[in-house]
Amino acid sequence: MSEFVDAHHHIWRQADLPWLAGPMQPRIFGPYEPIRRDYPIEEYLADAASSGVTRSVYVQTNWATDRFEDEAAWVQRTAEEHGWPHAIVAFADFSVDDVRPQLDRLARYELVRGVRMQLHWHENPLYRFAARSDLCVDPRIRRNIGRLTDYGWSFDLQVFAPQMADAASLAEACPDVTFILQHAGMLEELAPRGRAAWRAGMTRLSKCPNVVCKLSGLGTFIHRNDAAHIAEILNDTVASFGAGRCLFGSNFPVEKLWTSYRELVDAYRAAAAPLRPDQRDAIFGATAMRVYRLGS
C-alpha cells in the first residue's frame, strides 16, 4: 500500500467553535468534556504517528457560519507551516440563492477539494443537525450543489437512512459532482428493522456512480471502538459500493473519546483483512487519493 490516507479528521481551536467554547451542548457522540479544548495539528500527528498514515483530509468543524473562510484560511496556514493536512473540505451555506460568492472566496485556498453542509435530520433532537429533513430535495440546495462542477469540488454528504432516497435523487440531479457519503450512512438504529432500512438506503445510493462512501465515525452511536461492529458495516458497505468506492476516515479527535488512533486503525485493518490486497489498497488510500485529488 503506497499511500495510507485519513480522509476525515479535524483539528480545532476551542475559541473558534461555538459548541466547544460556550456552554456544554448535547452532541450526537455523547459527553465530550475530554475534547473541549484545542486539538492542534501537532497532537493529531502524534496520535497518528504509529499508524502509517501518509496523507490526511481536514473536514470542517462548524465554526460560526459567517467565518467559513476564516476556517479554510487557518487550515491552509497550518498546512503550509506543518505539511499537514493535504486537503480541505470547507463549509459553505448551500441554502442561499447563489452559493458562488462563498465558493469564490474558498477558491483562494489551494488545498480546498470539497465542501460540506450537513444535511442530516433525525426525529431524535440529539441526533438532529439540519433544520428540515427534506433539504436534499430543496431546489436551491440542488442548484447550488450542481455549481460545484465549475470548481471541480466534491460534496461531503451527511444523511440518515430515511433521507437516503432523497440523497440519491440529489446525486442523480448533479451527475458531475462527486458525493462522499459521511460515516457510512450513519447507522444509528442497530435493531434489525433499522439495519434493514440502512442497507436498503445504501443500496439505493450505491446505484449512483458519483457517490462514494467514507468509512468513518462508526463509534458515533455506540461510543466505543468495536471491531465486530466496524467489520459488519465495512463488509455491508463494500458489498454495496465495491471497495473502489470506499475510503477510510478516522474522525479524530471525536473517536479519541473512546479509543486511540492506533487501536482504531487496527480495528479497521482487521475488518478489511479478508479482502483482496487491491481492495484494501482502495479503502485505505487509492479512493481518497482519487476523489480528493491528493496527487495534485
Secondary structure, 3 states (H helix, E strand, C coil): CCCCEEEEECCECHHHCHHHHCCCCCCCCCCCHHHCCCECHHHHHHHHCCCCCCEEEEECCCCCHHHHHHHHHHHHHHHHHHCCCCEEEEECCCCCCCCHHHHHHHCCCCCEEEEECCCCCCCCCCCCCCCCCCHHHCHHHHHHHHHHHHCCCEEEECCCHHHHHHHHHHHHHCCCCCEEEHHHHCCCCCCHHHHHHHHHHHHHHHCCCCEEEEECCCCCCCCCCCHHHHHHHHHHHHHHHCHHHEEECCCECHHHHCCCHHHHHHHHHHHHCCCCHHHHHHHHHHHHHHHCCCCC
